[in-house]
Amino acid sequence: MQLEVIAREPAADAHPTPVLFVHGMWHAAWCWSEHFLPYFAQHGYKSYALSLRGHGASEGRERLRWIPLAGFVADVAQVVDQLESPPVLVGHSMGGMIVQKYLELRQAPAAVLLASAPPKGLIPATLRVARRHPLTFLKVNLTFSLIHNVSTAELYKEAFFSASIPGRELTAYHAQVQDESFRAYVDMMALDLPRPEKVNIPVLVLGTTDDNLIASSEVEATAKAYNTRAEFFPDMGHAMMLDIGWQAVADRILDWLNEQGL
Protein backbone atom coordinates (compact mmCIF):
# COMPACT_ATOMS: atom_id res chain seq x y z
CA MET A 1 0.00 0.00 0.00
CA GLN A 2 1.43 3.37 -1.05
CA LEU A 3 0.91 5.71 1.90
CA GLU A 4 1.73 9.37 2.20
CA VAL A 5 4.04 10.05 5.14
CA ILE A 6 5.12 13.57 6.09
CA ALA A 7 8.28 13.75 8.20
CA ARG A 8 10.03 16.49 10.15
CA GLU A 9 13.55 15.97 11.50
CA PRO A 10 15.10 17.83 14.44
CA ALA A 11 17.88 20.27 13.59
CA ALA A 12 20.09 18.90 16.39
CA ASP A 13 20.37 15.59 18.27
CA ALA A 14 17.10 13.72 18.32
CA HIS A 15 15.38 11.75 21.04
CA PRO A 16 15.79 8.01 20.41
CA THR A 17 12.01 7.49 20.23
CA PRO A 18 10.14 9.02 17.28
CA VAL A 19 6.51 10.14 17.29
CA LEU A 20 3.87 9.00 14.77
CA PHE A 21 0.67 11.05 14.42
CA VAL A 22 -2.57 9.43 13.22
CA HIS A 23 -5.34 11.67 11.89
CA GLY A 24 -9.08 11.39 12.32
CA MET A 25 -12.12 11.47 10.06
CA TRP A 26 -12.19 13.80 7.03
CA HIS A 27 -8.53 14.75 7.48
CA ALA A 28 -5.08 13.50 6.40
CA ALA A 29 -1.44 14.00 7.35
CA TRP A 30 -1.71 17.71 6.52
CA CYS A 31 -3.57 18.40 9.79
CA TRP A 32 -0.43 17.56 11.76
CA SER A 33 1.98 19.41 9.48
CA GLU A 34 0.37 22.76 10.29
CA HIS A 35 1.65 22.91 13.88
CA PHE A 36 2.52 19.63 15.58
CA LEU A 37 5.13 18.16 13.23
CA PRO A 38 7.42 21.23 13.18
CA TYR A 39 6.85 21.89 16.88
CA PHE A 40 7.78 18.37 17.97
CA ALA A 41 10.79 18.38 15.64
CA GLN A 42 11.83 21.70 17.17
CA HIS A 43 11.78 19.93 20.55
CA GLY A 44 14.00 17.12 19.37
CA TYR A 45 11.59 14.44 18.15
CA LYS A 46 11.66 12.79 14.76
CA SER A 47 8.03 13.37 13.84
CA TYR A 48 5.91 11.56 11.28
CA ALA A 49 2.29 11.77 10.13
CA LEU A 50 0.66 9.33 7.74
CA SER A 51 -2.35 9.70 5.52
CA LEU A 52 -4.45 6.58 5.96
CA ARG A 53 -5.38 4.71 2.79
CA GLY A 54 -7.91 6.70 0.77
CA HIS A 55 -6.81 9.94 2.42
CA GLY A 56 -4.52 12.74 1.31
CA ALA A 57 -1.97 11.53 -1.24
CA SER A 58 -2.24 7.86 -0.19
CA GLU A 59 -3.67 5.36 -2.64
CA GLY A 60 -7.13 3.85 -2.28
CA ARG A 61 -9.39 6.90 -2.65
CA GLU A 62 -11.64 5.04 -5.09
CA ARG A 63 -12.32 2.35 -2.44
CA LEU A 64 -12.54 4.68 0.53
CA ARG A 65 -16.24 4.24 1.32
CA TRP A 66 -15.90 0.57 2.24
CA ILE A 67 -12.46 0.44 3.88
CA PRO A 68 -12.79 -1.23 7.31
CA LEU A 69 -11.21 0.13 10.45
CA ALA A 70 -8.82 -2.83 10.38
CA GLY A 71 -7.42 -1.53 7.09
CA PHE A 72 -6.43 1.72 8.77
CA VAL A 73 -4.84 -0.21 11.64
CA ALA A 74 -2.78 -2.09 9.04
CA ASP A 75 -1.65 1.24 7.60
CA VAL A 76 -0.27 2.31 10.97
CA ALA A 77 1.54 -1.02 11.32
CA GLN A 78 3.05 -0.61 7.86
CA VAL A 79 4.46 2.83 8.67
CA VAL A 80 5.70 1.74 12.12
CA ASP A 81 7.62 -1.11 10.47
CA GLN A 82 9.37 1.41 8.21
CA LEU A 83 10.66 3.55 11.07
CA GLU A 84 14.04 3.13 12.73
CA SER A 85 12.48 2.34 16.12
CA PRO A 86 8.96 1.89 17.54
CA PRO A 87 7.28 5.30 17.87
CA VAL A 88 5.03 6.90 20.42
CA LEU A 89 1.59 6.88 18.79
CA VAL A 90 -0.58 10.01 18.90
CA GLY A 91 -4.12 9.56 17.59
CA HIS A 92 -6.86 12.15 17.18
CA SER A 93 -10.57 11.25 17.06
CA MET A 94 -10.88 8.25 14.71
CA GLY A 95 -7.09 8.13 14.82
CA GLY A 96 -7.38 7.57 18.56
CA MET A 97 -9.52 4.50 18.02
CA ILE A 98 -7.11 3.26 15.36
CA VAL A 99 -4.29 3.58 17.89
CA GLN A 100 -6.36 1.68 20.47
CA LYS A 101 -6.99 -1.13 17.99
CA TYR A 102 -3.31 -1.21 17.00
CA LEU A 103 -2.29 -1.60 20.64
CA GLU A 104 -4.44 -4.73 20.96
CA LEU A 105 -2.02 -6.40 18.54
CA ARG A 106 1.35 -4.70 19.03
CA GLN A 107 3.39 -2.83 21.60
CA ALA A 108 4.50 0.80 21.57
CA PRO A 109 6.56 2.89 23.99
CA ALA A 110 3.49 4.98 24.86
CA ALA A 111 0.32 6.40 23.32
CA VAL A 112 -1.58 9.68 23.39
CA LEU A 113 -5.31 9.89 22.65
CA LEU A 114 -6.63 13.33 21.64
CA ALA A 115 -10.41 13.77 21.71
CA SER A 116 -10.47 10.10 20.83
CA ALA A 117 -13.41 8.00 19.80
CA PRO A 118 -14.14 6.11 23.03
CA PRO A 119 -13.79 2.35 23.52
CA LYS A 120 -17.56 1.97 23.81
CA GLY A 121 -18.09 3.41 20.35
CA LEU A 122 -19.65 6.33 18.51
CA ILE A 123 -23.36 5.67 18.98
CA PRO A 124 -23.78 8.50 21.55
CA ALA A 125 -21.79 10.91 19.37
CA THR A 126 -23.87 9.92 16.35
CA LEU A 127 -27.12 10.58 18.20
CA ARG A 128 -25.90 14.04 19.23
CA VAL A 129 -25.07 14.92 15.63
CA ALA A 130 -28.41 13.52 14.45
CA ARG A 131 -30.31 15.68 16.92
CA ARG A 132 -28.46 18.83 15.86
CA HIS A 133 -28.70 18.22 12.12
CA PRO A 134 -31.39 15.64 11.28
CA LEU A 135 -31.48 16.42 7.54
CA THR A 136 -27.71 16.12 7.25
CA PHE A 137 -27.86 12.84 9.16
CA LEU A 138 -30.49 11.59 6.69
CA LYS A 139 -28.31 12.56 3.71
CA VAL A 140 -25.35 10.69 5.18
CA ASN A 141 -27.35 7.51 5.60
CA LEU A 142 -29.07 7.71 2.21
CA THR A 143 -25.82 8.24 0.33
CA PHE A 144 -23.34 6.40 2.60
CA SER A 145 -21.27 9.57 2.35
CA LEU A 146 -20.01 11.25 5.51
CA ILE A 147 -18.85 14.39 3.73
CA HIS A 148 -22.28 15.92 4.34
CA ASN A 149 -21.33 16.37 8.00
CA VAL A 150 -18.60 18.86 7.04
CA SER A 151 -19.83 20.00 3.63
CA THR A 152 -19.87 23.70 4.57
CA ALA A 153 -17.37 25.79 6.51
CA GLU A 154 -20.08 26.45 9.10
CA LEU A 155 -20.70 22.73 9.73
CA TYR A 156 -16.96 22.10 9.85
CA LYS A 157 -16.43 24.89 12.35
CA GLU A 158 -19.25 23.67 14.58
CA ALA A 159 -17.83 20.15 14.62
CA PHE A 160 -14.14 20.93 15.00
CA PHE A 161 -13.34 24.44 16.21
CA SER A 162 -13.93 27.07 18.84
CA ALA A 163 -15.61 30.35 17.99
CA SER A 164 -12.25 32.12 18.01
CA ILE A 165 -10.72 30.27 15.05
CA PRO A 166 -9.70 32.90 12.45
CA GLY A 167 -11.80 32.81 9.30
CA ARG A 168 -8.79 32.58 7.01
CA GLU A 169 -7.51 29.48 8.80
CA LEU A 170 -10.96 27.88 8.83
CA THR A 171 -11.29 28.41 5.08
CA ALA A 172 -7.85 26.92 4.42
CA TYR A 173 -8.53 23.86 6.57
CA HIS A 174 -12.01 23.29 5.17
CA ALA A 175 -10.63 23.30 1.63
CA GLN A 176 -8.63 20.17 2.51
CA VAL A 177 -11.33 18.02 4.14
CA GLN A 178 -12.58 14.98 2.25
CA ASP A 179 -15.10 12.16 2.41
CA GLU A 180 -14.61 9.34 4.88
CA SER A 181 -15.02 5.57 5.07
CA PHE A 182 -18.61 4.72 5.92
CA ARG A 183 -17.55 1.16 6.78
CA ALA A 184 -14.93 2.36 9.30
CA TYR A 185 -17.55 4.65 10.82
CA VAL A 186 -19.92 1.70 11.32
CA ASP A 187 -17.04 -0.31 12.79
CA MET A 188 -16.47 2.51 15.29
CA MET A 189 -20.12 2.56 16.23
CA ALA A 190 -20.31 -1.08 17.27
CA LEU A 191 -18.75 -3.65 14.94
CA ASP A 192 -15.04 -3.42 15.81
CA LEU A 193 -14.56 -1.75 19.18
CA PRO A 194 -11.30 -1.67 21.17
CA ARG A 195 -10.43 -4.02 24.02
CA PRO A 196 -8.54 -1.86 26.52
CA GLU A 197 -7.76 -4.83 28.76
CA LYS A 198 -5.19 -5.93 26.15
CA VAL A 199 -3.18 -2.70 26.48
CA ASN A 200 -0.47 -2.38 29.13
CA ILE A 201 1.54 0.70 28.11
CA PRO A 202 1.37 4.30 29.40
CA VAL A 203 -1.53 6.20 27.81
CA LEU A 204 -2.20 9.94 28.02
CA VAL A 205 -5.84 10.89 27.43
CA LEU A 206 -6.63 14.51 26.54
CA GLY A 207 -9.89 16.23 25.65
CA THR A 208 -11.56 19.61 25.54
CA THR A 209 -14.43 21.07 27.50
CA ASP A 210 -16.09 22.50 24.37
CA ASP A 211 -15.97 19.52 22.03
CA ASN A 212 -19.17 19.16 19.97
CA LEU A 213 -18.34 15.61 18.86
CA ILE A 214 -16.81 13.76 21.83
CA ALA A 215 -18.36 14.56 25.22
CA SER A 216 -16.24 15.11 28.32
CA SER A 217 -17.85 12.06 29.91
CA GLU A 218 -16.65 9.93 26.99
CA VAL A 219 -13.09 11.25 27.34
CA GLU A 220 -13.25 10.37 31.04
CA ALA A 221 -14.53 6.89 30.21
CA THR A 222 -11.64 6.40 27.78
CA ALA A 223 -9.15 7.42 30.47
CA LYS A 224 -10.75 5.06 33.00
CA ALA A 225 -10.55 2.20 30.51
CA TYR A 226 -6.78 2.74 30.29
CA ASN A 227 -6.29 3.16 34.04
CA THR A 228 -5.47 6.86 33.91
CA ARG A 229 -7.15 10.24 34.37
CA ALA A 230 -8.38 12.50 31.60
CA GLU A 231 -7.00 16.01 31.22
CA PHE A 232 -9.04 18.78 29.62
CA PHE A 233 -8.28 22.02 27.81
CA PRO A 234 -10.81 24.86 27.92
CA ASP A 235 -12.05 27.02 25.04
CA MET A 236 -11.03 24.56 22.34
CA GLY A 237 -12.97 22.57 19.79
CA HIS A 238 -12.51 18.98 18.67
CA ALA A 239 -9.47 19.72 16.46
CA MET A 240 -6.95 19.94 19.26
CA MET A 241 -3.99 20.04 16.85
CA LEU A 242 -5.39 22.90 14.75
CA ASP A 243 -7.57 25.08 16.96
CA ILE A 244 -6.50 28.09 18.98
CA GLY A 245 -4.56 26.73 21.95
CA TRP A 246 -2.88 23.88 20.09
CA GLN A 247 0.50 24.79 21.62
CA ALA A 248 -0.73 24.11 25.16
CA VAL A 249 -1.80 20.64 24.02
CA ALA A 250 1.56 19.99 22.37
CA ASP A 251 3.42 21.21 25.45
CA ARG A 252 1.46 18.86 27.70
CA ILE A 253 2.31 15.92 25.46
CA LEU A 254 5.99 16.92 25.45
CA ASP A 255 6.02 17.22 29.26
CA TRP A 256 4.37 13.82 29.57
CA LEU A 257 6.85 12.19 27.21
CA ASN A 258 9.62 13.61 29.36
CA GLU A 259 7.90 12.18 32.47
CA GLN A 260 7.89 8.77 30.75
CA GLY A 261 11.60 9.03 29.98
CA LEU A 262 10.90 9.30 26.25
C-alpha positions as CSV (number, residue, x, y, z in Angstrom):
1,M,0.0,0.0,0.0
2,Q,1.4,3.4,-1.0
3,L,0.9,5.7,1.9
4,E,1.7,9.4,2.2
5,V,4.0,10.1,5.1
6,I,5.1,13.6,6.1
7,A,8.3,13.8,8.2
8,R,10.0,16.5,10.1
9,E,13.5,16.0,11.5
10,P,15.1,17.8,14.4
11,A,17.9,20.3,13.6
12,A,20.1,18.9,16.4
13,D,20.4,15.6,18.3
14,A,17.1,13.7,18.3
15,H,15.4,11.8,21.0
16,P,15.8,8.0,20.4
17,T,12.0,7.5,20.2
18,P,10.1,9.0,17.3
19,V,6.5,10.1,17.3
20,L,3.9,9.0,14.8
21,F,0.7,11.0,14.4
22,V,-2.6,9.4,13.2
23,H,-5.3,11.7,11.9
24,G,-9.1,11.4,12.3
25,M,-12.1,11.5,10.1
26,W,-12.2,13.8,7.0
27,H,-8.5,14.7,7.5
28,A,-5.1,13.5,6.4
29,A,-1.4,14.0,7.4
30,W,-1.7,17.7,6.5
31,C,-3.6,18.4,9.8
32,W,-0.4,17.6,11.8
33,S,2.0,19.4,9.5
34,E,0.4,22.8,10.3
35,H,1.7,22.9,13.9
36,F,2.5,19.6,15.6
37,L,5.1,18.2,13.2
38,P,7.4,21.2,13.2
39,Y,6.9,21.9,16.9
40,F,7.8,18.4,18.0
41,A,10.8,18.4,15.6
42,Q,11.8,21.7,17.2
43,H,11.8,19.9,20.5
44,G,14.0,17.1,19.4
45,Y,11.6,14.4,18.1
46,K,11.7,12.8,14.8
47,S,8.0,13.4,13.8
48,Y,5.9,11.6,11.3
49,A,2.3,11.8,10.1
50,L,0.7,9.3,7.7
51,S,-2.3,9.7,5.5
52,L,-4.4,6.6,6.0
53,R,-5.4,4.7,2.8
54,G,-7.9,6.7,0.8
55,H,-6.8,9.9,2.4
56,G,-4.5,12.7,1.3
57,A,-2.0,11.5,-1.2
58,S,-2.2,7.9,-0.2
59,E,-3.7,5.4,-2.6
60,G,-7.1,3.8,-2.3
61,R,-9.4,6.9,-2.6
62,E,-11.6,5.0,-5.1
63,R,-12.3,2.4,-2.4
64,L,-12.5,4.7,0.5
65,R,-16.2,4.2,1.3
66,W,-15.9,0.6,2.2
67,I,-12.5,0.4,3.9
68,P,-12.8,-1.2,7.3
69,L,-11.2,0.1,10.4
70,A,-8.8,-2.8,10.4
71,G,-7.4,-1.5,7.1
72,F,-6.4,1.7,8.8
73,V,-4.8,-0.2,11.6
74,A,-2.8,-2.1,9.0
75,D,-1.6,1.2,7.6
76,V,-0.3,2.3,11.0
77,A,1.5,-1.0,11.3
78,Q,3.0,-0.6,7.9
79,V,4.5,2.8,8.7
80,V,5.7,1.7,12.1
81,D,7.6,-1.1,10.5
82,Q,9.4,1.4,8.2
83,L,10.7,3.5,11.1
84,E,14.0,3.1,12.7
85,S,12.5,2.3,16.1
86,P,9.0,1.9,17.5
87,P,7.3,5.3,17.9
88,V,5.0,6.9,20.4
89,L,1.6,6.9,18.8
90,V,-0.6,10.0,18.9
91,G,-4.1,9.6,17.6
92,H,-6.9,12.1,17.2
93,S,-10.6,11.3,17.1
94,M,-10.9,8.2,14.7
95,G,-7.1,8.1,14.8
96,G,-7.4,7.6,18.6
97,M,-9.5,4.5,18.0
98,I,-7.1,3.3,15.4
99,V,-4.3,3.6,17.9
100,Q,-6.4,1.7,20.5
101,K,-7.0,-1.1,18.0
102,Y,-3.3,-1.2,17.0
103,L,-2.3,-1.6,20.6
104,E,-4.4,-4.7,21.0
105,L,-2.0,-6.4,18.5
106,R,1.3,-4.7,19.0
107,Q,3.4,-2.8,21.6
108,A,4.5,0.8,21.6
109,P,6.6,2.9,24.0
110,A,3.5,5.0,24.9
111,A,0.3,6.4,23.3
112,V,-1.6,9.7,23.4
113,L,-5.3,9.9,22.7
114,L,-6.6,13.3,21.6
115,A,-10.4,13.8,21.7
116,S,-10.5,10.1,20.8
117,A,-13.4,8.0,19.8
118,P,-14.1,6.1,23.0
119,P,-13.8,2.3,23.5
120,K,-17.6,2.0,23.8
121,G,-18.1,3.4,20.4
122,L,-19.7,6.3,18.5
123,I,-23.4,5.7,19.0
124,P,-23.8,8.5,21.5
125,A,-21.8,10.9,19.4
126,T,-23.9,9.9,16.3
127,L,-27.1,10.6,18.2
128,R,-25.9,14.0,19.2
129,V,-25.1,14.9,15.6
130,A,-28.4,13.5,14.4
131,R,-30.3,15.7,16.9
132,R,-28.5,18.8,15.9
133,H,-28.7,18.2,12.1
134,P,-31.4,15.6,11.3
135,L,-31.5,16.4,7.5
136,T,-27.7,16.1,7.3
137,F,-27.9,12.8,9.2
138,L,-30.5,11.6,6.7
139,K,-28.3,12.6,3.7
140,V,-25.4,10.7,5.2
141,N,-27.4,7.5,5.6
142,L,-29.1,7.7,2.2
143,T,-25.8,8.2,0.3
144,F,-23.3,6.4,2.6
145,S,-21.3,9.6,2.3
146,L,-20.0,11.2,5.5
147,I,-18.8,14.4,3.7
148,H,-22.3,15.9,4.3
149,N,-21.3,16.4,8.0
150,V,-18.6,18.9,7.0
151,S,-19.8,20.0,3.6
152,T,-19.9,23.7,4.6
153,A,-17.4,25.8,6.5
154,E,-20.1,26.4,9.1
155,L,-20.7,22.7,9.7
156,Y,-17.0,22.1,9.9
157,K,-16.4,24.9,12.3
158,E,-19.2,23.7,14.6
159,A,-17.8,20.2,14.6
160,F,-14.1,20.9,15.0
161,F,-13.3,24.4,16.2
162,S,-13.9,27.1,18.8
163,A,-15.6,30.4,18.0
164,S,-12.3,32.1,18.0
165,I,-10.7,30.3,15.1
166,P,-9.7,32.9,12.4
167,G,-11.8,32.8,9.3
168,R,-8.8,32.6,7.0
169,E,-7.5,29.5,8.8
170,L,-11.0,27.9,8.8
171,T,-11.3,28.4,5.1
172,A,-7.8,26.9,4.4
173,Y,-8.5,23.9,6.6
174,H,-12.0,23.3,5.2
175,A,-10.6,23.3,1.6
176,Q,-8.6,20.2,2.5
177,V,-11.3,18.0,4.1
178,Q,-12.6,15.0,2.2
179,D,-15.1,12.2,2.4
180,E,-14.6,9.3,4.9
181,S,-15.0,5.6,5.1
182,F,-18.6,4.7,5.9
183,R,-17.6,1.2,6.8
184,A,-14.9,2.4,9.3
185,Y,-17.6,4.7,10.8
186,V,-19.9,1.7,11.3
187,D,-17.0,-0.3,12.8
188,M,-16.5,2.5,15.3
189,M,-20.1,2.6,16.2
190,A,-20.3,-1.1,17.3
191,L,-18.8,-3.7,14.9
192,D,-15.0,-3.4,15.8
193,L,-14.6,-1.8,19.2
194,P,-11.3,-1.7,21.2
195,R,-10.4,-4.0,24.0
196,P,-8.5,-1.9,26.5
197,E,-7.8,-4.8,28.8
198,K,-5.2,-5.9,26.2
199,V,-3.2,-2.7,26.5
200,N,-0.5,-2.4,29.1
201,I,1.5,0.7,28.1
202,P,1.4,4.3,29.4
203,V,-1.5,6.2,27.8
204,L,-2.2,9.9,28.0
205,V,-5.8,10.9,27.4
206,L,-6.6,14.5,26.5
207,G,-9.9,16.2,25.7
208,T,-11.6,19.6,25.5
209,T,-14.4,21.1,27.5
210,D,-16.1,22.5,24.4
211,D,-16.0,19.5,22.0
212,N,-19.2,19.2,20.0
213,L,-18.3,15.6,18.9
214,I,-16.8,13.8,21.8
215,A,-18.4,14.6,25.2
216,S,-16.2,15.1,28.3
217,S,-17.8,12.1,29.9
218,E,-16.7,9.9,27.0
219,V,-13.1,11.3,27.3
220,E,-13.2,10.4,31.0
221,A,-14.5,6.9,30.2
222,T,-11.6,6.4,27.8
223,A,-9.1,7.4,30.5
224,K,-10.7,5.1,33.0
225,A,-10.5,2.2,30.5
226,Y,-6.8,2.7,30.3
227,N,-6.3,3.2,34.0
228,T,-5.5,6.9,33.9
229,R,-7.2,10.2,34.4
230,A,-8.4,12.5,31.6
231,E,-7.0,16.0,31.2
232,F,-9.0,18.8,29.6
233,F,-8.3,22.0,27.8
234,P,-10.8,24.9,27.9
235,D,-12.0,27.0,25.0
236,M,-11.0,24.6,22.3
237,G,-13.0,22.6,19.8
238,H,-12.5,19.0,18.7
239,A,-9.5,19.7,16.5
240,M,-6.9,19.9,19.3
241,M,-4.0,20.0,16.8
242,L,-5.4,22.9,14.7
243,D,-7.6,25.1,17.0
244,I,-6.5,28.1,19.0
245,G,-4.6,26.7,22.0
246,W,-2.9,23.9,20.1
247,Q,0.5,24.8,21.6
248,A,-0.7,24.1,25.2
249,V,-1.8,20.6,24.0
250,A,1.6,20.0,22.4
251,D,3.4,21.2,25.4
252,R,1.5,18.9,27.7
253,I,2.3,15.9,25.5
254,L,6.0,16.9,25.4
255,D,6.0,17.2,29.3
256,W,4.4,13.8,29.6
257,L,6.8,12.2,27.2
258,N,9.6,13.6,29.4
259,E,7.9,12.2,32.5
260,Q,7.9,8.8,30.8
261,G,11.6,9.0,30.0
262,L,10.9,9.3,26.2
